């Protein structure tokens, strides 16, 4: 599918396709090659991606804009699934939407009883166990989500992500030969982007 010129249409509604371009735009700093390939699969141009990100940021920052929970609903429509979650003793509602670029993932928004959004990121689709990382070589870009990596390697420590849509984990991970390594993993919108080995694990 040839890239479009959708960015040239002023006043066009913000669509699910635009939202996927926003997700990709945040990942481009880490993985420009896969991002460009995914963008082309969507039939969008680089200008489309920049324009979608510009419009999204304008919506987020607008003083008259909708709250985050309402904004996601207006762009993505009705959630595919809504379920109750309890995190640290606090109850919230998890709303999940499909993301065609990653059919085995869902975009999850955690909404507090007050309507505030606690978290927004990609997670594994319910009922899909996924491959699950087991060794160092499994930690490749786009291979797993934050929660999958944290579950796979006990003792995972959260790190500052440097931006609202970025997360990090410090992990101790075995390689295929059983040696253990200290790693820093970086995620955007909850999806793994980069793994950096910082040294051999003590002991």
C-alpha positions, 0 to 999 in steps of 0.5 A: 500500500503506497503512503498516503497524504492524509496530513494534507486534510485539515479538520480530519477526525483523529482515527485509530490509525492516527493513534497507532502512528502516535505510538510509533512516533514515540518508538522511532527514537529507538527503532527507526527501521521497524517503525518505518516498516510498520508505518508503511504497512499502515499506508501512512507517510512520514508526514502523516506520522508527524501530523498525527503526533502534533495533533495528539499533543495538541489534544493532550495539552489543550486546557479545554481538552477532554480528560484522558479517559474520555479522549481515548474513548473518543479516538478508539471507540468502545473498549473491546474489554472492560474489567475490574483491577485491584492494584496495591489495594486500590480498585480501578477499571482496566479498559482494553482496545485492539491494536492492529499493528500488534494483534497479540497485544492490547492498549490498556488504560487504567481508570480510577473511580474518580475518572483519572487515568493511572496508566496507559500502555500496551499489554499482552491480549487476555488469554494469549500467553505470548512467547514470554522472555526466558533468556537474554537473547529473548529480550529483543525489540517489540518482543515483550511488554513491561509486565511480561518482563517483570514476571519473567525475571523476579527481582525486576526493579523499575527505573525512571523512563525519562518521559511519560510514555517511557518505562524502564526495568533493571533485570538480572537475566540468564543467557542460554549457557546459564550465566547471569547478567545485569541488564537495563531494559527500556520500554515505550508505551509498555513495549520493549525497545532496547536492552543494554547489558551493564555487566555480569551479575554478582555471585 
